[in-house]
C-alpha cells in the first residue's frame, strides 16, 4: 500500500462524514416542523447513545463507562447539548445553508478562545484571519438588512459553545480513554433530554418515528466515520475537508427546502471557509516545525474525539 492511500481513505471518510452531518441537520430542520424541537433532539441523542453503548460494550467491555475526568466530561457533554439545542431552534426559522455556514465560525472561535482560556499566543497572520472570518460571518448574518433573521444569533451562540466544546475535547485527548470520551459525547445529553422531553412529548406516527431513528443513525455513522478517518491521517490534515458539510448543506437548502441563496451568503461563506483554512494551514505549519525540533509534540496533534 502506498503512503497516499491511507491519506486518501481518511479524506474520503471525512467528506462522507461531513455530508452525513449535513443530512442529519436537514432531517432536524424537517422534523422540527412535525415535532417539538426538544423531541427531535431527544431522538438524535438517545439513538446515538444506544448505538454507541452497544458498539463500545461489544468492543471494549465496560471500560467506556469509567472516566478519570467526570466534571470535564459532564461539562463537555452539556456544552454540546446546548449547542445542538440552539442550532435546531435556529433551523426551524432560518435557511439550512446560512445556519451551517455561521456554525463553521467555530474553528475561528477556537483560535480566539485558545488565547483567552489556554493562554496560547497567535501571530499577526492568524489575527488577520480571525478578523477576516468575522467579516465573513457578518456578510452571512447581514445585520441591519431586511433579510436578516435574529435567529441566526442562536447559531452564533452555538458556534461559541461548540468552540469551547472542541477546546475541552482537545484537553481530554491523551488524558482520557477515547472510548469513554466517545460514550460521554451524548450520554449526559440523552439522560437530560429523556427528562426534559416528557412535558412536550407528542406520539409520532411510524414515518416520523423512522425519521427520528434516521437522524440518530446519521449522527452516529458520521461520528464513527470521522473517528475512523483519524486512524488514517491526523485531524490537523483532515479537518479542512469537513467544510464539505457547508457545501452539502447549501445544496440541500436550495434543492429540498427551496431556500434562497443570497450573494452575500455565498461571499461570506467563502471568506469564512478561507479564513478557517488559513488558520488550519498556519497551525499545521507551526506544529510541523515544533515536531521537527521536539518529537514529543506529536502527542498533541491528534484530538481524541
C-alpha positions as CSV (number, residue, x, y, z in Angstrom):
1,X,0.0,0.0,0.0
2,X,1.4,3.4,-0.9
3,X,1.5,6.3,1.5
4,X,-1.1,8.2,-0.5
5,X,-3.8,5.5,0.0
6,X,-4.3,5.9,3.8
7,X,-4.5,9.7,3.4
8,X,-7.0,9.4,0.6
9,X,-9.1,7.0,2.7
10,X,-9.1,9.4,5.6
11,X,-10.1,12.3,3.3
12,X,-12.9,10.3,1.7
13,X,-14.2,9.2,5.2
14,X,-14.1,12.8,6.3
15,X,-16.0,14.0,3.3
16,X,-18.7,11.4,3.8
17,X,-18.9,12.3,7.5
18,X,-19.5,15.9,6.6
19,X,-22.2,15.0,4.1
20,X,-23.9,12.8,6.8
21,X,-23.8,15.7,9.3
22,X,-25.4,17.9,6.7
23,X,-28.1,15.2,6.2
24,X,-28.6,15.0,9.9
25,X,-29.2,18.7,10.2
26,X,-31.5,18.6,7.2
27,X,-33.6,15.9,8.9
28,X,-33.6,18.0,12.1
29,X,-34.9,21.0,10.2
30,X,-37.7,18.9,8.6
31,X,-38.6,17.1,11.9
32,X,-38.9,20.5,13.7
33,X,-42.0,21.1,11.5
34,X,-43.5,17.9,12.8
35,X,-42.4,17.6,16.4
36,X,-41.2,19.9,19.2
37,X,-37.5,20.7,18.9
38,X,-36.9,19.1,22.3
39,X,-38.3,15.8,21.0
40,X,-36.1,16.0,17.8
41,X,-33.0,16.4,19.9
42,X,-34.1,13.6,22.2
43,X,-34.3,11.3,19.2
44,X,-30.9,12.4,18.0
45,X,-29.2,11.8,21.4
46,X,-30.9,8.7,22.5
47,X,-30.4,6.8,19.3
48,X,-26.7,7.7,19.2
49,X,-26.2,6.8,22.8
50,X,-27.9,3.4,22.5
51,X,-25.9,2.5,19.4
52,X,-22.6,3.7,20.8
53,X,-23.3,1.8,24.1
54,X,-23.9,-1.4,22.2
55,X,-20.8,-0.9,20.0
56,X,-18.5,0.1,22.8
57,X,-19.8,-2.6,25.0
58,X,-19.0,-5.2,22.4
59,X,-15.5,-3.8,21.6
60,X,-14.2,-2.6,25.0
61,X,-16.3,-4.3,27.6
62,X,-17.3,-1.9,30.4
63,X,-14.1,0.2,30.1
64,X,-16.0,3.0,28.4
65,X,-18.2,3.6,31.5
66,X,-15.2,4.7,33.5
67,X,-13.8,8.2,33.4
68,X,-10.9,10.0,35.1
69,X,-12.4,13.4,34.4
70,X,-16.1,13.3,35.2
71,X,-16.5,17.1,35.6
72,X,-14.8,17.8,32.2
73,X,-16.8,15.1,30.5
74,X,-20.1,16.4,32.0
75,X,-19.3,20.0,31.0
76,X,-18.3,18.9,27.5
77,X,-21.5,16.9,27.1
78,X,-23.7,19.7,28.3
79,X,-22.0,22.2,26.0
80,X,-22.6,20.0,23.0
81,X,-26.3,19.6,24.1
82,X,-26.7,23.4,24.4
83,X,-25.1,23.8,21.0
84,X,-27.4,21.3,19.5
85,X,-30.5,22.9,21.1
86,X,-29.6,26.4,19.8
87,X,-28.8,25.1,16.3
88,X,-32.1,23.2,16.0
89,X,-34.1,26.1,17.3
90,X,-32.5,28.2,14.7
91,X,-33.0,25.6,11.9
92,X,-36.7,25.8,12.5
93,X,-36.6,29.5,11.5
94,X,-33.7,30.1,9.1
95,X,-32.2,28.5,5.9
96,X,-30.0,25.5,6.5
97,X,-27.2,27.0,4.4
98,X,-27.0,30.1,6.5
99,X,-27.1,28.3,9.8
100,X,-24.4,25.8,8.8
101,X,-22.1,28.5,7.5
102,X,-22.4,30.5,10.7
103,X,-21.8,27.3,12.8
104,X,-18.5,26.9,11.0
105,X,-17.3,30.1,12.7
106,X,-16.4,27.6,15.5
107,X,-12.8,26.9,14.2
108,X,-12.1,30.6,14.2
109,X,-13.5,30.9,17.7
110,X,-11.3,28.1,18.8
111,X,-8.3,30.2,17.9
112,X,-9.7,33.2,19.9
113,X,-10.7,31.1,22.9
114,X,-7.3,29.3,22.9
115,X,-5.7,32.7,23.7
116,X,-8.3,33.6,26.4
117,X,-8.7,30.1,28.0
118,X,-5.4,28.3,27.3
119,X,-3.0,31.3,27.2
120,X,-1.8,30.4,23.7
121,X,-0.1,33.1,21.6
122,X,-1.0,33.8,18.0
123,X,0.7,35.9,15.4
124,X,-0.4,38.7,13.1
125,X,-1.3,36.3,10.3
126,X,-3.8,34.4,12.4
127,X,-5.2,37.6,13.9
128,X,-5.8,38.8,10.4
129,X,-7.5,35.5,9.5
130,X,-9.7,35.8,12.6
131,X,-10.8,39.3,11.6
132,X,-11.5,38.2,8.0
133,X,-13.6,35.3,9.4
134,X,-15.5,37.7,11.5
135,X,-16.2,39.9,8.4
136,X,-17.3,36.8,6.5
137,X,-19.7,35.9,9.3
138,X,-21.2,39.5,9.2
139,X,-21.8,39.0,5.5
140,X,-23.8,35.9,6.2
141,X,-25.7,37.5,9.1
142,X,-26.3,40.8,7.2
143,X,-27.3,42.7,10.4
144,X,-29.4,45.8,9.7
145,X,-30.6,44.4,6.3
146,X,-34.1,43.4,5.6
147,X,-33.2,39.7,5.0
148,X,-31.5,39.4,8.4
149,X,-33.2,36.9,10.8
150,X,-32.4,37.3,14.5
151,X,-32.5,33.5,14.9
152,X,-29.0,33.5,13.3
153,X,-27.7,34.8,16.6
154,X,-28.7,31.5,18.1
155,X,-26.4,29.8,15.7
156,X,-23.6,32.3,16.5
157,X,-24.1,31.4,20.2
158,X,-24.0,27.7,19.2
159,X,-20.7,28.3,17.4
160,X,-19.1,29.8,20.5
161,X,-20.3,26.9,22.7
162,X,-19.1,24.4,20.1
163,X,-15.7,26.1,20.2
164,X,-15.5,25.6,23.9
165,X,-16.6,22.0,23.5
166,X,-13.8,21.5,20.9
167,X,-11.2,23.0,23.3
168,X,-12.4,20.7,26.1
169,X,-12.1,17.8,23.7
170,X,-8.5,18.8,23.0
171,X,-7.8,18.9,26.7
172,X,-9.1,15.4,27.2
173,X,-7.1,14.0,24.3
174,X,-4.4,11.8,25.7
175,X,-5.7,12.2,29.3
176,X,-8.9,10.2,28.9
177,X,-9.7,6.8,27.4
178,X,-11.1,7.5,23.9
179,X,-13.9,5.0,24.4
180,X,-15.1,7.0,27.5
181,X,-15.0,10.3,25.6
182,X,-17.0,8.8,22.7
183,X,-19.6,7.5,25.1
184,X,-19.9,10.7,27.1
185,X,-20.3,12.8,24.0
186,X,-24.1,12.1,24.0
187,X,-24.7,10.1,27.2
188,X,-25.3,13.1,29.5
189,X,-27.5,14.7,26.9
190,X,-29.6,11.6,26.4
191,X,-30.3,11.4,30.1
192,X,-31.2,15.1,30.3
193,X,-33.4,15.0,27.2
194,X,-35.3,11.9,28.4
195,X,-36.5,14.0,31.3
196,X,-37.0,17.3,29.5
197,X,-39.0,15.8,26.6
198,X,-41.8,14.4,28.8
199,X,-43.9,17.6,29.1
200,X,-43.7,18.3,25.3
201,X,-43.9,14.7,24.1
202,X,-46.1,14.1,21.0
203,X,-46.5,10.5,20.0
204,X,-45.2,10.3,16.4
205,X,-46.6,8.1,13.6
206,X,-44.5,5.3,12.1
207,X,-43.0,7.5,9.4
208,X,-42.0,10.3,11.8
209,X,-40.5,7.7,14.2
210,X,-38.4,6.3,11.4
211,X,-37.1,9.8,10.7
212,X,-36.2,10.2,14.4
213,X,-34.3,6.9,14.2
214,X,-32.6,8.1,11.0
215,X,-31.4,11.4,12.5
216,X,-29.7,9.5,15.3
217,X,-28.2,6.9,13.0
218,X,-26.8,9.7,10.6
219,X,-25.1,11.3,13.6
220,X,-23.8,8.0,14.9
221,X,-22.4,6.9,11.5
222,X,-21.0,10.3,10.7
223,X,-19.2,10.4,14.1
224,X,-17.9,6.8,13.6
225,X,-16.6,7.6,10.1
226,X,-14.8,10.8,11.4
227,X,-13.2,8.9,14.2
228,X,-12.2,6.1,11.7
229,X,-10.7,8.8,9.4
230,X,-8.3,9.9,12.2
231,X,-6.8,6.4,12.1
232,X,-5.6,7.0,8.6
233,X,-4.4,10.6,9.0
234,X,-4.1,13.3,11.6
235,X,-7.1,15.6,12.5
236,X,-4.9,18.5,11.5
237,X,-4.7,17.2,7.9
238,X,-8.3,16.1,7.7
239,X,-10.2,19.0,9.4
240,X,-10.5,21.2,6.2
241,X,-12.4,18.5,4.4
242,X,-15.2,18.8,7.0
243,X,-16.2,22.0,5.1
244,X,-17.9,19.6,2.8
245,X,-20.8,19.9,5.3
246,X,-21.2,23.6,4.4
247,X,-21.4,22.8,0.6
248,X,-23.8,19.9,1.0
249,X,-26.0,21.9,3.4
250,X,-26.1,24.7,0.8
251,X,-27.2,22.3,-1.9
252,X,-29.9,20.7,0.3
253,X,-31.1,24.1,1.5
254,X,-31.8,25.2,-2.1
255,X,-33.0,21.9,-3.7
256,X,-35.1,20.4,-0.9
257,X,-36.2,23.4,1.2
258,X,-36.4,26.0,-1.6
259,X,-34.3,28.4,0.5
260,X,-32.9,31.4,-1.3
261,X,-29.1,31.5,-1.6
262,X,-28.1,35.2,-1.4
263,X,-24.9,36.5,-2.9
264,X,-23.9,37.8,0.5
265,X,-24.2,34.3,1.9
266,X,-22.0,32.8,-0.8
267,X,-19.4,35.6,-0.4
268,X,-19.5,35.3,3.4
269,X,-19.2,31.5,3.4
270,X,-16.2,31.8,1.0
271,X,-14.5,34.2,3.3
272,X,-15.3,32.2,6.4
273,X,-14.0,28.9,4.8
274,X,-10.9,30.6,3.5
275,X,-10.2,32.1,7.0
276,X,-10.7,28.7,8.6
277,X,-8.4,27.0,6.1
278,X,-5.7,29.6,6.5
279,X,-5.8,29.3,10.3
280,X,-5.5,25.5,9.9
281,X,-2.6,25.9,7.5
282,X,-0.7,28.2,9.8
283,X,-1.3,26.0,12.8
284,X,-0.3,22.9,10.9
285,X,2.9,24.7,9.7
286,X,3.8,25.8,13.2
287,X,3.2,22.3,14.7
288,X,5.3,20.7,11.9
289,X,8.2,22.9,12.9
290,X,7.7,22.2,16.6
291,X,7.7,18.4,15.8
292,X,10.9,18.7,13.9
293,X,12.5,20.3,17.0
294,X,10.8,18.1,19.6
295,X,9.2,14.8,18.5
296,X,7.2,14.7,21.8
297,X,5.0,17.5,20.4
298,X,3.4,14.8,18.2
299,X,1.2,13.7,21.1
300,X,-0.8,16.9,20.8
301,X,-1.6,16.7,17.1
302,X,-4.4,14.1,17.3
303,X,-7.6,15.1,19.0
304,X,-9.3,12.2,20.7
305,X,-12.8,12.9,19.5
